[in-house]
Amino acid sequence: MSALAALTRPPRLAPGARVAVVAPSGPVPEERLQAGLDVLRGWDLDPVVAPHVLDRHPFGYLAGADADRAADLQAAWCDPAVDAVLCARGGYGVQRMADLLDWEAMRAAGPKVFVGFSDITALHEAFAVRLGLVTLHGPMAAGIDFVKNTRAQDHLRATLFAPETTRTIRSGGRPLTGGRARGVLLGGCLSLLASELGTPHARPSAAGGLLCLEDVGEETYRLDRYLTQLLRSGWLDGVHGVLLGSWDRCDPYERLREMLADRLGGLGVPVAEEFGFGHCEGALTIPFGVPAELDADAGTLTLDEPALR
């Protein structure tokens, strides 16, 4: 099975850049959206909100109809005046709309910045597989972690405007399994990665990768199930290292830690925990598709090159 290759890096942003905000997943609180837009304007960006961002689907857990959410994302991506696309929030819904996107048209539109996390994991996978593009696993425009936390804002802002300043990411974490490893960054929300197996947009393997994992609101046995599925499917065969982010609203971490050590220990690779990305305060921005070196003992991730060019 071939190892992961580095992906194409989009251009960095400059003052005045136009940023489209889309809602591919769950419903968006208007007050938090407005607060996020104010932050972006404070960075001298020009945020524009896609037409259906504040829609509500009758099911209640979706931001409008699948076709409308897909149309918003595709229109924003294919608009030559848009320099970046930021997701408003996660939740659930990407898997319902991903097959409605015209990936050939989106590829023809060329590279641009894409930011999100949580349910957006499914789009990180799709952008890698279908567009061959580096994406940013980072805070979202209407996320409470973004509008109320300066560390999350500062790290995303530096990554967008001056990515050379964020080539070394210091987590302050500790090793679950010590050592160093090199590979291409990928990953996201564990439950989404397991759910994506076998779909047209999923990578066939994490071989050669530094795999980032986090999740929210899951019991330990469910997280065990997701990891076991990835192990049994062979998807983790050949992975070079693992970075563990936040486990917000999951079981107490010491209990969860035992399961993670049990499931990941057999891989025989460095595993860094408490790495500070995902559903947590001050979440760090991690660029997927960029080669990097993980030092699990020091709690550092050093990118071979800046996330954006």
C-alpha positions as CSV (number, residue, x, y, z in Angstrom):
1,M,0.0,0.0,0.0
2,S,1.5,3.3,-1.1
3,A,2.4,5.9,1.5
4,L,0.7,9.3,1.7
5,A,2.2,12.1,-0.5
6,A,2.4,15.8,0.3
7,L,-0.6,17.8,-1.1
8,T,-0.8,21.1,-2.9
9,R,-0.6,24.1,-0.6
10,P,-3.0,27.0,-1.2
11,P,-1.8,30.6,-1.2
12,R,-1.7,32.4,2.1
13,L,-4.2,35.3,2.8
14,A,-3.4,39.0,2.6
15,P,-5.3,41.9,4.1
16,G,-8.6,42.5,2.3
17,A,-8.9,38.8,1.2
18,R,-12.5,37.7,0.7
19,V,-13.6,34.8,2.9
20,A,-16.8,32.9,2.3
21,V,-18.5,31.3,5.4
22,V,-20.5,28.2,4.6
23,A,-22.5,25.7,6.8
24,P,-22.1,22.2,5.4
25,S,-23.3,20.5,8.6
26,G,-25.5,21.6,11.6
27,P,-27.6,24.7,12.2
28,V,-25.7,27.9,13.0
29,P,-26.5,30.2,15.9
30,E,-26.9,33.7,14.4
31,E,-25.4,35.5,17.4
32,R,-22.2,33.4,17.3
33,L,-22.0,33.8,13.6
34,Q,-22.1,37.6,13.9
35,A,-19.4,37.5,16.6
36,G,-17.2,35.4,14.3
37,L,-17.7,37.7,11.4
38,D,-16.6,40.6,13.6
39,V,-13.4,38.7,14.5
40,L,-12.7,38.2,10.8
41,R,-13.3,41.8,10.0
42,G,-10.9,42.7,12.7
43,W,-8.3,40.8,10.8
44,D,-8.9,43.0,7.8
45,L,-10.7,40.2,5.9
46,D,-13.9,40.6,3.9
47,P,-16.2,37.9,5.1
48,V,-19.3,37.0,3.0
49,V,-22.0,34.7,4.3
50,A,-23.4,32.0,1.9
51,P,-27.1,32.2,1.2
52,H,-28.2,29.2,3.3
53,V,-26.0,29.4,6.3
54,L,-28.8,30.4,8.7
55,D,-31.4,27.9,7.2
56,R,-33.0,25.2,9.4
57,H,-33.9,21.8,8.1
58,P,-37.1,20.2,9.5
59,F,-35.0,17.5,11.2
60,G,-33.5,20.2,13.4
61,Y,-29.9,18.9,13.2
62,L,-29.1,20.2,9.7
63,A,-28.4,23.7,8.4
64,G,-30.9,23.5,5.6
65,A,-31.5,21.1,2.8
66,D,-28.6,18.9,1.6
67,A,-28.7,20.4,-1.9
68,D,-28.6,23.9,-0.6
69,R,-25.7,23.3,1.7
70,A,-23.8,21.7,-1.2
71,A,-24.7,24.5,-3.5
72,D,-23.3,27.1,-1.0
73,L,-20.0,25.3,-0.7
74,Q,-19.6,24.7,-4.4
75,A,-20.5,28.3,-5.3
76,A,-18.1,29.7,-2.8
77,W,-15.3,27.5,-3.9
78,C,-15.8,28.2,-7.6
79,D,-16.1,31.9,-7.1
80,P,-12.8,33.5,-8.3
81,A,-13.3,36.4,-6.0
82,V,-13.2,34.1,-2.9
83,D,-9.8,33.4,-1.4
84,A,-10.8,31.1,1.4
85,V,-13.8,29.1,2.6
86,L,-14.4,28.8,6.3
87,C,-17.0,26.5,7.8
88,A,-19.4,28.1,10.3
89,R,-19.6,25.0,12.6
90,G,-19.7,21.2,12.6
91,G,-22.5,19.0,14.0
92,Y,-23.7,16.5,11.4
93,G,-24.5,16.7,7.7
94,V,-21.4,16.7,5.5
95,Q,-21.8,13.0,4.6
96,R,-25.3,13.7,3.3
97,M,-24.1,16.4,0.9
98,A,-20.6,15.4,-0.2
99,D,-21.8,13.3,-3.1
100,L,-23.8,16.3,-4.4
101,L,-20.7,18.4,-5.1
102,D,-19.2,18.7,-8.6
103,W,-15.6,17.8,-7.7
104,E,-14.4,18.3,-11.3
105,A,-15.6,21.9,-11.2
106,M,-14.1,22.5,-7.8
107,R,-10.8,21.1,-9.0
108,A,-10.9,23.4,-12.0
109,A,-11.4,26.4,-9.7
110,G,-7.9,25.9,-8.3
111,P,-6.5,25.8,-4.8
112,K,-7.7,28.1,-2.0
113,V,-7.8,27.9,1.8
114,F,-10.3,25.6,3.5
115,V,-10.9,25.6,7.3
116,G,-13.0,23.5,9.7
117,F,-13.0,20.5,12.0
118,S,-15.3,18.0,13.7
119,D,-17.9,16.8,11.2
120,I,-15.9,18.7,8.6
121,T,-13.4,15.8,8.8
122,A,-15.4,14.2,6.0
123,L,-14.6,17.2,3.8
124,H,-10.9,17.2,4.8
125,E,-10.8,13.6,3.5
126,A,-12.7,14.5,0.3
127,F,-10.5,17.6,-0.4
128,A,-7.4,15.4,-0.1
129,V,-8.7,12.6,-2.2
130,R,-10.6,14.6,-4.9
131,L,-8.7,17.9,-5.0
132,G,-5.2,16.9,-3.7
133,L,-5.2,19.9,-1.5
134,V,-3.8,20.9,1.9
135,T,-6.6,21.9,4.3
136,L,-6.6,23.4,7.8
137,H,-8.1,21.6,10.7
138,G,-8.9,24.6,12.8
139,P,-11.5,26.8,14.5
140,M,-14.7,27.6,12.7
141,A,-16.4,31.0,12.2
142,A,-19.4,30.5,14.5
143,G,-17.7,28.1,17.0
144,I,-17.6,29.1,20.6
145,D,-14.0,28.0,20.7
146,F,-13.2,30.6,18.1
147,V,-15.3,33.6,19.1
148,K,-14.2,33.5,22.8
149,N,-10.6,32.3,22.8
150,T,-7.7,34.4,21.8
151,R,-5.2,31.5,21.5
152,A,-7.4,29.8,18.9
153,Q,-7.8,33.1,17.1
154,D,-4.1,34.0,17.2
155,H,-2.9,30.6,15.9
156,L,-5.4,30.4,13.1
157,R,-4.6,34.0,12.1
158,A,-0.9,33.4,12.1
159,T,-1.4,30.3,10.0
160,L,-3.5,32.2,7.5
161,F,-1.3,35.3,7.1
162,A,2.2,34.3,8.2
163,P,2.4,30.5,8.0
164,E,6.2,30.5,8.4
165,T,5.6,31.6,12.0
166,T,3.6,28.4,12.8
167,R,6.0,25.8,11.3
168,T,6.7,24.5,14.8
169,I,3.6,23.7,16.8
170,R,4.3,23.2,20.6
171,S,1.4,21.4,22.3
172,G,2.7,21.2,25.9
173,G,1.5,17.6,25.8
174,R,3.1,14.4,26.9
175,P,4.0,11.1,25.2
176,L,1.7,8.1,25.4
177,T,4.5,6.3,23.5
178,G,7.7,8.2,23.1
179,G,9.9,8.7,20.0
180,R,10.1,10.7,16.8
181,A,8.3,10.1,13.5
182,R,8.0,11.7,10.1
183,G,5.0,11.6,7.8
184,V,2.2,13.5,6.1
185,L,-0.5,15.0,8.5
186,L,-4.1,13.8,8.2
187,G,-7.0,12.8,10.4
188,G,-9.6,14.7,12.4
189,C,-12.7,13.4,14.3
190,L,-12.3,9.7,15.1
191,S,-15.9,8.8,14.6
192,L,-16.0,10.5,11.2
193,L,-12.9,8.7,10.0
194,A,-14.4,5.4,11.0
195,S,-17.7,6.3,9.3
196,E,-15.9,7.3,6.1
197,L,-14.4,3.9,5.5
198,G,-15.5,2.5,2.2
199,T,-16.9,5.8,0.8
200,P,-15.7,7.3,-2.5
201,H,-13.9,10.2,-0.6
202,A,-12.0,8.2,2.0
203,R,-8.3,7.6,1.7
204,P,-7.5,3.9,1.3
205,S,-5.0,4.0,4.1
206,A,-3.2,6.2,6.7
207,A,0.2,4.5,5.7
208,G,3.0,7.0,5.8
209,G,1.0,9.5,7.8
210,L,1.0,11.3,11.1
211,L,-2.6,10.7,12.2
212,C,-4.4,13.3,14.3
213,L,-7.3,12.0,16.3
214,E,-9.9,13.7,18.6
215,D,-13.6,13.4,19.3
216,V,-16.4,14.9,21.4
217,G,-19.3,13.5,23.5
218,E,-18.4,9.8,23.1
219,E,-18.2,7.0,25.7
220,T,-15.0,5.0,25.9
221,Y,-16.5,1.9,24.4
222,R,-17.6,3.8,21.4
223,L,-14.2,5.2,20.8
224,D,-12.8,1.7,21.3
225,R,-15.2,0.6,18.6
226,Y,-14.1,3.3,16.1
227,L,-10.4,2.5,16.7
228,T,-11.0,-1.2,16.5
229,Q,-12.8,-0.7,13.1
230,L,-9.8,1.3,11.8
231,L,-7.4,-1.4,13.0
232,R,-9.4,-4.4,11.7
233,S,-9.9,-2.7,8.3
234,G,-6.1,-2.3,7.9
235,W,-6.5,1.4,7.6
236,L,-3.9,2.1,10.3
237,D,-1.3,-0.3,8.8
238,G,1.9,1.6,8.1
239,V,0.9,4.8,10.0
240,H,4.1,6.5,11.2
241,G,2.8,8.3,14.3
242,V,-0.3,9.5,16.1
243,L,-1.2,12.8,17.7
244,L,-4.1,12.8,20.1
245,G,-6.1,16.0,20.6
246,S,-9.1,16.7,22.8
247,W,-11.7,14.4,24.1
248,D,-14.3,16.9,25.3
249,R,-17.4,15.5,27.1
250,C,-16.0,12.0,26.8
251,D,-15.3,9.8,29.9
252,P,-12.6,10.9,32.4
253,Y,-9.3,11.0,30.5
254,E,-7.4,8.6,32.7
255,R,-10.0,5.9,31.9
256,L,-9.9,6.8,28.2
257,R,-6.1,6.9,28.2
258,E,-6.0,3.2,29.2
259,M,-8.1,2.3,26.1
260,L,-6.1,4.5,23.8
261,A,-2.8,2.9,25.0
262,D,-4.4,-0.6,24.5
263,R,-5.6,0.1,21.0
264,L,-2.7,2.2,19.7
265,G,0.2,0.6,21.6
266,G,0.4,-2.3,19.1
267,L,1.1,0.0,16.2
268,G,4.7,0.4,17.6
269,V,4.9,4.1,16.6
270,P,5.2,7.3,18.6
271,V,1.9,8.6,20.1
272,A,1.7,12.1,21.5
273,E,-1.3,13.0,23.7
274,E,-3.0,16.2,24.9
275,F,-1.8,17.9,21.7
276,G,-4.3,20.8,21.9
277,F,-6.4,20.5,18.8
278,G,-10.1,19.7,18.3
279,H,-13.0,20.5,20.7
280,C,-11.0,22.4,23.3
281,E,-10.2,25.9,24.4
282,G,-7.4,27.5,22.5
283,A,-7.5,24.8,19.8
284,L,-4.4,24.8,17.6
285,T,-4.7,24.8,13.8
286,I,-3.2,21.7,12.1
287,P,-2.5,21.6,8.3
288,F,-3.5,18.3,6.8
289,G,-1.5,17.2,3.8
290,V,1.8,18.8,4.9
291,P,4.9,16.6,5.7
292,A,6.1,17.0,9.3
293,E,8.1,15.6,12.1
294,L,6.5,14.6,15.4
295,D,8.6,14.5,18.6
296,A,6.3,12.8,21.1
297,D,8.6,13.3,24.0
298,A,9.0,17.1,23.5
299,G,5.3,17.5,22.4
300,T,6.3,19.3,19.2
301,L,5.3,19.1,15.6
302,T,7.6,20.6,13.0
303,L,6.3,21.2,9.5
304,D,8.7,20.6,6.6
305,E,7.3,23.8,5.0
306,P,4.7,26.4,5.9
307,A,1.1,25.3,5.7
308,L,0.3,27.9,3.0
309,R,2.6,29.2,0.3
